[in-house]
Amino acid sequence: MLDGPHPLVPPDLAVRAAVRGRRLLFRRRLLGTAGWLLLFLAAVAFTVWAVTQQPWIPPPTRTTPPLEGW
């Protein structure tokens, strides 16, 4: 099996592999940066919502207290 003829390798194979690797690395970095930016913007939006709405305060009651002394 090893004594048979070896297939020819294209002369520009290393250059094509390097270009493809560079493109994949750029895409991975871009997606990572976009992911962190999206996470940061979501955290800022949640903080703004929490400060303005104050969800930890109970809502006001919908019934009026009984009138006494009238």
N, C-alpha and C positions, 0 to 999 in steps of 0.2 A: 504494500500500500504506500509506503514511504519511498519506494524506489521508482514510482511512476512519475510522469511529468507533473510539475507543479504549475498551478494556474498563474497566468500573468496578472500582475498587480498594476493598476493604472498609475502612471507616474505622478499624477497630481492628487493621489489619494490622501496624503498627509495634509496638503493645503486645504482640500475640501473638508476634511475632518476638523481641522483647526477653525475654519470659518463657521462650520456648524456648531462646534463647541462654544465659540464666542457668542454666537446668536442665542444659543440656549442659556448661557450664563447671563446675558443681557436680559432675556425674557424673565428668568428666575429672579433677578435683582429687581426688575421693574414690578413684578407681581408682589414680591415681598414688601417693597416700598409702598405700593398701593394698598396692601393689606394693613400695614401699620398706620398709614394715613387714615384709612377707613375706621380702624379701631379708635384712633385718637379723636376723630370727629364724632363718633358715636358716644365716646365718653364725655366730650364737651356738650353734646346735645342732651345727654342724660343729666348732667350737672345743671345745665340751664333749666331744664324741665323741673328738676327736683327743687331748685331754689325758688322758682316762680310759683309752682303749684303747692309746695309743702305737703306732700302726701302723708306725712307723719301726724298731722293735725287731724283730729276727727271731724267729720262733716257736721254742720250745724243741725240741730234737731228740727224736725218739720212741724212739731206740735208746739203750741204755746203753753206756758205754764198756767195752772189754774189761778183764777183771780180770787183773791181773798181780801176781805175787808171792804167790799163794795156795798 
